[in-house]
Amino acid sequence: MIQNQLSVRKFRNSDHKEYRRARSESEMDVSAFFEIGPLTKTSKRSTSYEFIQQISGPDRNRHFAVFWNKILVGHFSLYEGSSLNSLQIVYWVRTGFTGLGIGTWALSKISRNLFKFPQVHFLELFIDPKNYASVRVATKCGYSLRGPSQATEDMEKGSESKFAWFVLERGRSPSLSLSNPMALVSSFENYL
């Protein structure tokens, strides 16, 4: 099983050349964004924002590379979301490695680690319903479909698009308590 042979580390400058080459191989790579939020039920908006900033870092984003036998097979990023209390996850899987569970492995790892923080009560994913691979990944990771989200405007295409709305609640994932959000980053680096 390929998931047992995957490793992840911070994305380095030296990875960019291979990443660009791999992305240019095909337009059929699996990619999706997941907006996580709101993160808390009771905390103040400013507290949530500070928490998000700690996870996303001073540049408001963190990038991770996924390897199999020293081959770059995937990439995922954590970004500060569009709203004050959200976090956005983007993932990509290299052509030739789709269907092997890499996206599922990455999303379950991210979800599990985010639930280690007591501030996180539930996670929401907004996925293009035509992106069957990402919908499949979400359901495999325990997210349940709650319905369509409100239409969002696509600035590049000048149109509106609807996303499928998936939710994963705290009770469906391990609930561990960590006080330092930076532990999220180190946990990925240590392949937890």
TAGI-V701416 format. One line per field, one symbol per residue. phi: phi as a letter, one per 20 degrees, with the letter a starting at -180 (. if undefined). psi: psi as a letter, one per 40 degrees, with the letter a starting at -180 (. if undefined). A space follows every 10 residues. Layout:
phi->???
psi->???
//
This chain:
phi->.fffdeccbg fdgfefffff fffefaeefe badcedqfec ecffgfffff ffffffnfem bcdcddcclm dfdabbcdcf ffdfcccddc cbcfgndfnd nfffgfffff fgffffeffe dbcccdcfff egffffgfff enfdfdpfef fdeeffemcd cddfddcceg fecgdddced gffgfffffe mf
psi->hddeeiiiii hideeddddd dddedieeih iiihhhiidi deiidddddd dddddeidee ihiiihihfe hheihiihih ididfihhhh iihiheeiee eddddddddd ddddeehddh diiihhhhee gddddddddd eeiiheaiii iihhddefii iiihhiihid eeihgihieh deddddddde f.
//
